[in-house]
């Protein structure tokens, strides 16, 4: 699981910043994945930015791996439900 870097609470909503340099959050990464980003470079590209210090790359990769794992798990469940 990826590490948490910085959390803030804004209007009652918890936000976890993944990339402090570019100012994007966990939710931004999940949105990028939902729009088709499947790599760290794809996440940056979808947000029209580029890595600065590079420390968030491992966290983004971890989030992508989690999303792929969940997709594979739920995809197999759909297959079983169709039978």
C-alpha positions as CSV (number, residue, x, y, z in Angstrom):
1,X,0.0,0.0,0.0
2,X,1.2,3.5,-0.8
3,X,2.3,5.8,2.0
4,X,0.4,8.9,3.0
5,X,2.3,12.1,2.5
6,X,0.0,15.0,3.6
7,X,-3.6,15.2,4.7
8,X,-5.8,18.2,5.0
9,X,-9.4,18.6,5.8
10,X,-11.2,21.1,3.7
11,X,-15.0,21.7,4.1
12,X,-15.2,18.5,6.1
13,X,-13.6,16.4,3.4
14,X,-10.3,14.6,4.0
15,X,-7.8,15.2,1.2
16,X,-4.6,13.2,0.9
17,X,-2.0,14.9,-1.2
18,X,0.0,12.4,-3.3
19,X,2.1,15.0,-5.1
20,X,3.0,18.1,-3.2
21,X,5.1,19.6,-6.1
22,X,2.1,19.5,-8.5
23,X,-0.6,19.8,-5.9
24,X,-2.6,16.7,-6.8
25,X,-4.5,14.4,-4.5
26,X,-5.4,10.8,-4.2
27,X,-8.8,11.7,-5.7
28,X,-7.1,13.3,-8.7
29,X,-5.1,10.1,-9.3
30,X,-8.2,8.0,-9.1
31,X,-10.0,10.3,-11.5
32,X,-7.0,10.0,-13.9
33,X,-7.2,6.2,-13.7
34,X,-10.9,6.4,-14.4
35,X,-10.2,8.4,-17.5
36,X,-7.8,5.7,-18.7
37,X,-4.4,6.5,-17.2
38,X,-2.6,3.2,-16.6
39,X,0.9,4.3,-15.8
40,X,2.7,6.9,-13.7
41,X,3.5,8.8,-16.8
42,X,-0.1,8.5,-17.9
43,X,-1.3,10.0,-14.6
44,X,1.0,13.0,-15.0
45,X,0.0,13.4,-18.7
46,X,-3.7,13.4,-17.8
47,X,-3.1,16.3,-15.4
48,X,-0.9,18.1,-17.9
49,X,2.1,18.2,-15.5
50,X,5.4,16.4,-15.1
51,X,7.3,14.9,-12.2
52,X,9.4,17.4,-10.2
53,X,11.1,15.7,-7.2
54,X,9.9,12.2,-8.1
55,X,9.1,11.1,-4.6
56,X,5.4,10.5,-5.4
57,X,6.1,8.1,-8.3
58,X,6.1,5.1,-6.0
59,X,2.9,6.2,-4.3
60,X,1.2,6.7,-7.7
61,X,2.5,3.2,-8.8
62,X,1.1,1.7,-5.7
63,X,-2.3,3.3,-6.3
64,X,-2.3,2.0,-9.9
65,X,-1.4,-1.5,-8.7
66,X,-4.3,-1.4,-6.2
67,X,-6.8,-0.2,-8.9
68,X,-5.6,-3.0,-11.2
69,X,-6.0,-5.6,-8.5
70,X,-9.5,-4.4,-7.6
71,X,-10.5,-4.4,-11.3
72,X,-9.2,-7.9,-11.8
73,X,-11.0,-9.1,-8.6
74,X,-14.3,-7.5,-9.5
75,X,-13.9,-8.5,-13.1
76,X,-13.7,-12.1,-12.1
77,X,-16.7,-11.7,-9.9
78,X,-18.7,-10.4,-12.9
79,X,-17.7,-13.5,-14.8
80,X,-18.9,-15.8,-12.0
81,X,-22.2,-13.9,-11.8
82,X,-22.8,-14.3,-15.5
83,X,-22.5,-18.1,-15.3
